[in-house]
Amino acid sequence: MSRLVVEPAIAVKWFVPEKNSRSAARLLDGGSELMAPDTINFDAGKVVSAKIAFGQLSLDEGVLVLEAIKSAPVLTFPSEPLLEPAVSISAAFGLGPGLTVGLVLGIQMGCRLVTASGRLYERVQDTPFASHVKWVAAIR
């Protein structure tokens, strides 16, 4: 069984139909052990809040999405030990630590982060970090 780290935007895609949702949903088929920093629910809440603010979800729908994410089969790891290296990577690539904390977990666990962030994916290409990042649409 492969192991993958998922970011909050991927977890939201499991329950909100949008671009690359089908690819993201394939992660729930049981073929991979899914992991995330323990901030996943909070950060997914930020994604859901933005969708509510832009009228893409109602408040009731947003609450249901968050409940579903909390019950998803994702093993979480403490984020505090990941923060310092995440900030270092963030500074080097002009990304927020919310995007890089999952990358650090993937590196530490010897696996890949599945991302829907084009910024993260593009900025780590041609770097040693590229082998630890998988684009969501590549999930088959």
C-alpha positions as CSV (number, residue, x, y, z in Angstrom):
1,M,0.0,0.0,0.0
2,S,1.4,3.4,-0.9
3,R,1.5,6.3,1.4
4,L,0.5,9.8,0.4
5,V,0.2,13.2,2.2
6,V,-2.9,15.2,1.3
7,E,-3.4,18.9,1.6
8,P,-6.6,20.6,2.8
9,A,-7.7,21.5,-0.8
10,I,-7.6,17.9,-1.7
11,A,-9.8,16.9,1.2
12,V,-12.3,19.5,0.2
13,K,-12.3,18.2,-3.4
14,W,-13.4,14.8,-2.0
15,F,-16.8,16.3,-1.1
16,V,-17.2,19.4,-3.3
17,P,-17.5,18.8,-7.1
18,E,-15.0,21.0,-8.8
19,K,-12.0,20.8,-11.0
20,N,-10.0,17.6,-10.3
21,S,-12.5,16.3,-7.7
22,R,-12.7,12.9,-9.4
23,S,-8.9,12.5,-9.3
24,A,-8.9,13.5,-5.6
25,A,-11.7,11.1,-4.8
26,R,-9.7,8.2,-6.1
27,L,-7.5,8.6,-3.1
28,L,-10.4,7.4,-0.9
29,D,-10.5,4.0,-2.7
30,G,-8.4,2.4,0.0
31,G,-5.3,1.9,-2.2
32,S,-3.2,4.4,-0.3
33,E,-2.6,5.2,3.4
34,L,-3.5,8.9,3.6
35,M,-1.6,11.3,6.0
36,A,-1.8,15.0,6.8
37,P,-0.5,17.5,9.3
38,D,-2.9,17.9,12.2
39,T,-3.9,21.3,10.8
40,I,-5.8,19.8,8.0
41,N,-9.3,20.4,9.5
42,F,-8.5,24.0,10.3
43,D,-7.0,24.7,6.9
44,A,-9.9,22.9,5.2
45,G,-12.2,25.2,7.2
46,K,-10.4,28.2,5.5
47,V,-11.0,26.7,2.1
48,V,-14.7,26.0,2.9
49,S,-15.1,29.5,4.4
50,A,-13.9,31.0,1.1
51,K,-16.3,28.9,-0.9
52,I,-19.1,30.1,1.4
53,A,-18.0,33.7,1.0
54,F,-17.9,33.4,-2.8
55,G,-21.4,31.7,-2.9
56,Q,-20.0,28.3,-4.0
57,L,-21.4,26.6,-0.9
58,S,-24.1,27.4,1.6
59,L,-23.3,27.5,5.2
60,D,-25.1,24.2,5.8
61,E,-23.2,22.6,2.9
62,G,-19.9,23.9,4.3
63,V,-20.6,22.4,7.7
64,L,-21.5,19.0,6.1
65,V,-18.2,19.1,4.1
66,L,-16.2,19.8,7.2
67,E,-17.9,17.0,9.1
68,A,-17.2,14.6,6.2
69,I,-13.5,15.6,6.1
70,K,-13.2,15.0,9.8
71,S,-14.4,11.4,9.3
72,A,-12.2,10.7,6.3
73,P,-9.5,8.0,6.7
74,V,-6.5,10.4,7.2
75,L,-3.8,9.7,9.7
76,T,-2.7,13.0,11.2
77,F,0.7,14.0,12.5
78,P,1.7,16.9,14.8
79,S,2.4,20.0,12.8
80,E,4.6,21.8,15.3
81,P,7.8,19.8,14.4
82,L,7.1,20.5,10.7
83,L,6.7,24.2,11.1
84,E,10.3,25.4,11.1
85,P,11.4,23.5,8.0
86,A,8.0,24.5,6.3
87,V,8.8,28.2,6.9
88,S,12.3,27.7,5.5
89,I,10.9,26.1,2.3
90,S,8.2,28.8,2.2
91,A,10.7,31.6,2.3
92,A,12.8,29.9,-0.4
93,F,9.9,29.5,-2.8
94,G,7.6,32.4,-2.0
95,L,4.9,30.2,-0.6
96,G,2.9,30.2,2.6
97,P,3.7,27.6,5.2
98,G,0.2,26.3,4.9
99,L,1.3,25.0,1.5
100,T,4.6,23.6,2.6
101,V,3.9,21.9,5.9
102,G,2.4,18.9,4.0
103,L,5.5,18.8,1.8
104,V,7.7,18.6,4.9
105,L,5.6,15.7,6.2
106,G,5.9,14.0,2.9
107,I,9.7,14.4,2.9
108,Q,9.9,13.1,6.5
109,M,7.7,10.1,5.8
110,G,9.5,9.3,2.5
111,C,6.4,9.8,0.4
112,R,4.7,12.4,-1.8
113,L,2.3,15.3,-1.1
114,V,-0.7,15.3,-3.4
115,T,-1.4,19.0,-4.2
116,A,-4.0,21.0,-6.1
117,S,-1.8,24.1,-5.7
118,G,-0.4,25.1,-9.1
119,R,1.9,27.5,-7.4
120,L,3.5,24.9,-5.2
121,Y,3.7,22.3,-7.9
122,E,5.3,24.7,-10.4
123,R,7.7,26.3,-8.0
124,V,9.3,23.0,-6.8
125,Q,9.8,21.6,-10.3
126,D,13.5,21.3,-11.2
127,T,14.4,21.2,-7.5
128,P,15.1,18.3,-5.2
129,F,11.5,18.7,-3.7
130,A,9.9,17.8,-7.0
131,S,10.1,14.1,-6.3
132,H,8.0,14.7,-3.2
133,V,5.1,16.4,-4.9
134,K,2.3,14.8,-7.0
135,W,-0.2,16.8,-9.0
136,V,-3.8,15.9,-8.2
137,A,-4.8,15.2,-11.8
138,A,-2.1,12.6,-12.0
139,I,-4.0,10.4,-9.6
140,R,-5.3,7.4,-11.6
